[in-house]
Amino acid sequence: MQRQAAVWRNAAQRVVLVPTMGALHEGHRSLIRVARRKARVDGIVVVSIYVNPLQFNDSRDLKIYPRSLSADKQLCREESVDAVFAPISLYEKDASVVLVENDLTTCLEGKCRPGHFAGVMTVVAKLFNLVCPDFSVFGEKDFQQATVIKRMVRDLDFPVSILLGPTKREEDGLAISSRNLLLTGPQRRQGAVLSKAIEFSRQSLGSRAVDLKRKLKRLIEKEPDVRVDYIEFVDTLNLKPVKVARKGNRVLLAARVGSVRLIDNGLL
Amino acid sequence: MQRQAAVWRNAAQRVVLVPTMGALHEGHRSLIRVARRKARVDGIVVVSIYVNPLQFNDSRDLKIYPRSLSADKQLCREESVDAVFAPISLYEKDASVVLVENDLTTCLEGKCRPGHFAGVMTVVAKLFNLVCPDFSVFGEKDFQQATVIKRMVRDLDFPVSILLGPTKREEDGLAISSRNLLLTGPQRRQGAVLSKAIEFSRQSLGSRAVDLKRKLKRLIEKEPDVRVDYIEFVDTLNLKPVKVARKGNRVLLAARVGSVRLIDNGLL
């Protein structure tokens, strides 16, 4: 990969990377289109596909994570992706260096999933060093992740610009995610309540966050198989909790639907 | 710096980086010559000069660390260095991402100086991302550091090859170090005992490490102002302690000479 990246660099070709864990869906497709636009006609779009063990704090979650490499390649072909980078493994047995972040990752997903963001940052740093992209595209669906990656790029001076792509949703509002494949039919329908909670938040500007969180939890847990992990109203830039839900803030939430953990978020 | 690095890259020029904290001496000069040879006539040698606060666990040590930018620039001119990168500061106020290593850094300097290697790796990662070198030169004098940097490059896939330059010594054997400037005349003379300890180790191949360490400590602490921090015989590749000092192993030692902490090491 690094040798190929050097060839592109020597030809002065713009390289745009879309890092994924595979099981590609319409959300990824839209990120790939963001990448294609940025790469322009003569630039290179690289999609990496790697289910990164280091970011799974739960070994069962890693085991059942959906994998579909042939279908993924087909989607990449449809979108005129120039290269798919799908390594078997990215870690030496005695690997001992990781990236850690100690401000943005102490809350939300970072609190629920210890070590998760260290794993994400470490693999993204490796992908940046292997692919040497000029731009890299991340989904707003994983909003804390996108914020952490932007911080990592800033703090370590990676010569990469980060682009965000908006969350893609099913007709009933459910944010598209590879994990949706793990839901049963009834769970799938119940999952839509998360986007309804975001919609409800948007209609409650000016409310105290503590009150709104209580209401949203009640709304969400009316669904028999859905249990809230967290609901938080935050400043979009630094992810610090806000007292009052105002325009420009963001609501972030995580819930278990049966045994499947889903996250979603939205700008107010 | 990053813009200039892009210019070099677009011209397909080989870039070789020598990261330093300034107070340049004959040891640095020899590293710069290693870099010059590797860059060849038409390549670029960059010397970075930055007293990295993040790697100082002791604020007094940071405060008294010698600084001599004009003399440093003069030495770089003498050695036909192409660019000196001497940033005022490399960190945002709310910087929150660091690199950590949890195998090689649990011993020796890592144990004596908590956070030191996280600071070293973080600044080196930043310098690699800012200068985008093909090669980077480190001194064997800081042997654990060189080992940690090689591990970092391997584990994070930095597209940089690491070169090591041998330790330069004064006539009496004292390893050349910027910190030698902080020694008084008598301390300066006593400091030479560290290299004598290395020499003694080389003449004691086959001895049990535990016995040899006791002898060396006695030898070193005969000097009135010198107190040992650690003496260790290790496997050169993984820095694990060995039981018997054999050819190919390495002795690493640290001592305080007055209030100045010196380190040295040698291949057996």
Interface residues (C-beta under 8 A of the other chain):
Chain A: Q2 A5 A6 R9 N10 A12 L90 Y91 E92 D94 A95 S96 V97 V98 L99 V100 E101 N102 D103 L104 M121 T122 A125 K126 N129 L130 C132 R151 M152 R154 D155 L156 D157 F158 P159
Chain B: Q2 A5 A6 R9 N10 A12 L90 Y91 E92 D94 A95 S96 V97 V98 L99 V100 E101 N102 D103 L104 M121 T122 A125 K126 N129 L130 C132 R151 M152 R154 D155 L156 D157 F158 P159
